[in-house]
Amino acid sequence: MNFGFNTDVQLGGLALHVQTEDRGKRNPVIDTTVYAGGRVLHRRIRKYAEHLNDPSFNDDVLRQWLEEQHRTVIEELRSGVLVVPLPSPPTSQVDGSSSAEGASSAPAVRGPAGANTQAASGIQVQLTNPASWLKSGSASLIIEVRTRVAGTSVENAEVEVAFEGTQQSLIFPAVTNSQGRAELSFPMPHLGSGGADLVIRAKCADGEDEIRYSLRAKSKPPAV
């Protein structure tokens, strides 16, 4: 049985989302992530593989650990013990409701797989065509990578577009050009009833960054 907790926290005039999840017995990890507008600000992990064969370990113990870690992160945020970089409120977000076929998109609230506060201070990855990246079953993403402080283009940054939650793990790599831009085009993978996460990552010598969006399959209208 997988557990999860979600809490919205106001900090510095910005709405943060704190999510804690159990990744399951195949990946025995308690994963807490702090988001703002779909961007990962902080991640905390606790592994518990060594406890799986312990007779005293059960679902009640696991749930208690999740609650404790979730509550601790929220208390540290509110007290100032945990300091995260507060981004400016986003001016746009991925929106596939008008052009997507079979999927709509919105800022995700699921756990990330990589970014941390130190990395986020170096570079920033952005999706520059959030309203038109998905058309007629094909994805075409235009991604830019810039330094977070000066806003200058980052050349030769490694970019990765991944879909998490699909039947097969799908990753599409690219490298930014002299304008800090990378363009990727590919057929849109099939989304199951539970949807999937679209994850865009960038990495270079100055750091790394990640943005994440939740994709949901478009429901079919009821038969008349």
Secondary structure by P-SEA (a helix, b strand, c coil): cccbbbbbbbcccbbbbbbbbccccccccbbbbbbccccccbbbbbbcccccccccccaaaaaaaaaaaaaaaaaaaaacccccccccccccccccccccccccccccccccccccaaaaaccccccccccccccccbbbbbbbbbcccccccccccbbbbbbcccccbbbbbbbbccccbbbbbbccccccccbbbbbbbbbccccccbbbbbbbcccccccc
